[in-house]
């Protein structure tokens, strides 16, 4: 299964890392690695995330919980697209 990132999710990763990096560069790197590693597991287990019931098709739009972070993704027949990534303290409106 192919894994891709939307432009918004790439911006989310950059934004989160830069925010953390101000106070703790090592933590920023560690968290970025953890998020990417967890997302890569979706290639083998695409349905491990929680369904997003408010999505137009909740079977295909899911949230992967990664510690204090959430990665929202879309499942297609041969591809998973990471739509958005955010910290749990941020507003969730990410559809």
Residue pairs with C-beta under 8 A, 6 or more apart in sequence:
1 42
1 43
1 44
1 46
1 78
1 79
1 80
2 43
2 78
2 79
2 80
3 39
3 40
3 42
3 43
3 79
3 80
3 82
4 79
4 80
4 81
4 82
5 13
5 81
5 82
6 81
6 82
6 83
6 84
8 83
8 84
9 71
9 82
9 83
9 84
9 85
12 84
12 85
12 86
13 32
13 35
13 85
16 31
16 32
16 35
16 69
16 85
16 86
16 87
17 28
17 29
17 31
17 32
18 28
20 27
20 28
20 31
21 28
31 67
31 69
34 66
34 67
35 66
35 69
35 71
35 85
38 64
38 66
38 71
39 64
39 66
39 71
39 73
39 82
41 48
42 48
42 49
42 64
42 73
42 80
43 80
46 75
46 80
47 62
47 75
48 64
49 62
49 63
49 64
49 65
49 71
49 73
50 62
50 63
50 64
50 65
51 58
51 59
51 61
51 62
52 58
52 61
52 62
52 63
52 72
52 95
54 95
55 61
55 95
59 75
60 74
60 75
60 76
61 72
61 73
61 74
61 75
61 83
61 95
62 72
62 73
62 75
63 70
63 71
63 72
63 73
64 70
64 71
64 72
64 73
68 87
68 88
68 89
69 85
69 86
69 87
69 88
70 85
70 86
70 88
70 92
71 82
71 84
71 85
72 82
72 83
72 84
72 85
72 94
72 95
73 80
73 81
73 82
73 83
74 80
74 81
74 83
83 94
84 94
86 92
86 94
